[in-house]
Amino acid sequence: MASPILRQGLPNESLWDFLGDMLMPVLQLLSPRELHVLSLVSKVSRATCEPLLYSSIEWTWLEDRPPPITAFIRTILRRPELAAHVRSVSLLGDSFIPYDHDRDTVPPRIDISALDYEHAVKAVESTRVDFALLPMKLLWRDQMHQGAMDTLVTLLLSQLHNIRTLVLGPIFTFETGLLLQLFHAAVFRQAKFELPTYQHLRVLCLNFDGKQGLGIYSLGSTDLQPWFYLPAIQEFSLVSSMPLTWDKIAMHTPTSSLLTTLHLTAVQPEHLGQILSMTPALKNLSYNWYYRSGVHLGRPEEGSVWVNLDAIGLALSHVRDTLEELVVTGRVILEEDYEYEFIKFEGNLSRMANLDHLKILQIPLPFLTGDFHARDAFAEEKMFPPNLKSLRVTDDVLLAWPWKDGWNDNAVSSALQRWYVLHRPAHSLSSISMEIWSIFNLDRPRTCADRVDTQYACDERGGQTLDSRVKKRAISVSVKISGSRSFGRRSAITSPAYEIQVVAQRRL
């Protein structure tokens, strides 16, 4: 025991008191492992560290390492105050999903020996939700006893009243019968339910990619409905299954919505409008058109992939009064044993002109032109909205699909030229950028005398030619509007009102 003399030299305040307002910034710099060790020092350190330790949960389900969800559930059921600290949950992984055509996969079960089974059953019963799996009619107790992830995720989320961010990866959304019943009961709640209201849940990301091409696990429109009615949801990212089945039950637009940002992947154009009809306050939309060979989409002709631009344009009419930023991307995944003659576009995106508040637009080149042929590469005269400020044209789909003859840097530039000429002077565009993977015809060398400057091939003095060994390169074409008007190399189409400068830059 320290003598009174020695004790006189010790500070009266603890380290926690000494740090004061600096304590939390210091603790936030520590890793979870360090926080855990520090929480074991004293009761004071434990009470201070636990909110940080439990604030964010992120697990990835690997084949040889299942997530510690059962142990975590056991802990928060014993100490419910810990569940109140959880703000973010990310459950990731797809290692168990074989992405093959016509597969019949049952998600794996996990060991529940770490779970207090009786305590878990009482926790589910306390919600007063009559969980039942359809169409299999298996009781949730049987599913929990078997270690089904759907029951465990449902139980976990039923305890989290303060969650703000939720991310569920493909393996965690493979079976969602109980989870969807939980959110249906929570959103369209009745007085008898004892559930969180999820009034703090602002960011939601659901990836149903693992359901693609399946029957019994296919995603339906009613599966999506409760998410759009979450009271505080602001940003929603959805990776849908293909095909998505749309039920006849009407999905009514929420009377009030805070949802302003929506990211959609693998949603068929014919269903896009039905989803957008539920977003009355949407400002930012990212739509990733997606096709993977081997998934039957009711194509009208074998050997073809169809993109209905009319359906996309019609869908956008639901957000014409609110949408400010639209990003359209395209992705095609082709398997070697499938042969495709063409990708065909139906209609056009002329209805985009009705998006009166749209200021930023990013879109693949074929979606604007409606064709893969260079000779037809021009848009409708009234394609662009009146208040559009920034246009970015990409080649997302072209990267995965064979380019038609004639698509080179000159064809792309001339296509952009025609668009710009067609829309003068009605539009308000202040910048245009084009990022393409260009296949160049190198019959003649380029020099810095060209108006389209190959900056990485030319030094400051000019005259250095492009390396003839380069057959492909990525370029970023930036167009800035000012002064007098011309396009690319000295063009015959000029106007004293504008000047368009095009610069090709290497993209590493």
C-alpha angles and dihedrals in degrees: 000000000000116000120244089251092057092045090056089067095053121094116254092220127069124238089259091056092045093055093049112164090004092064100086096045088052094048091049089063092061125094120242090255091053091047090052092052091047092050089062094060098082144333090265093052090046093054090048099045101042096073088056094042093054100034095091127032119189123170132168117203109224126181093247097034121046118197117268091242096132093054091046092051090049090053098049092045089056093043109027092179088073092060088059089065095059112107103157133034123185118179109182141173143092102187093122095054115095106206095214131131118264094002122166107212131170114197112246122256123231134219112268097187090114090057123091093230098193092047090049092051091052090050091054093046091051089065088065090218113140097224115198129163117230135236093003094054091213114156116241089237090063091048092050092048089053091051097247110176092219092066093045095049090046091052091046095051092044087067098048110090098163102045114141104174128038125182121178120184128209098273091051093051096046090096115026106153095118095035092056091048088053094054093041088056093044096047099037089034127178126203093257095063121094099202140128114268091215088223090156098048105115106152122049130176121181122179113193094169091122091067094062114131094004129123112200092038096043118137119245133196093249087060088063099044103086094052093063091053096056104129099230104025111141105162125033126181116190128183102189131202123249119266102024113203115222116210124218092237108107117244106216121212113254110254090227128017137178092191106124103152124054129176116191127185128180094004110145114238092242090060097041094085093051090055095044090051087070094057107075094164100041116146104161123043127180112187118186109192105207136186129179120185115243095042112108112227099170093263112192093224131032114245095029138098116208128206115194104210092175090060091050092049092048091049091055090060088077090068100034093117097051112023114112103163128035124183116183119185133172134211130183123187112192125191120217095239093057122084121201126190098194148335110240129204120208119206124336143266097253089129088072086080087074093063093102096179098044112123105160125046130178117178140156116259097243091052089060097043097036090220143069094220115101092216091062096043103129133101131232114279093246098040101120128069116248096244098044111140104173131033124186119184119197138179100226095138094038090060091064098033128064112260117238120240114282098034104130135126093281093051092050092048093048090049090055089046092055092049092052094047092049092056103045128149100358098071128078097215113153099174139020125188129183123193113189140159096232127201105211131209102223099186088124127030120247121231135189088263088078114099089226096070118211093207099186092053096049129065125212092271093054129217098092110128130225114267105261091213091070108095099167134024139163116244135189114209113200121192120196120185119220143117117358122002132249135130130231111313113011101304130202088228107080139153131183091229102067145024122202116201117195120197124183112209130184114252111205 
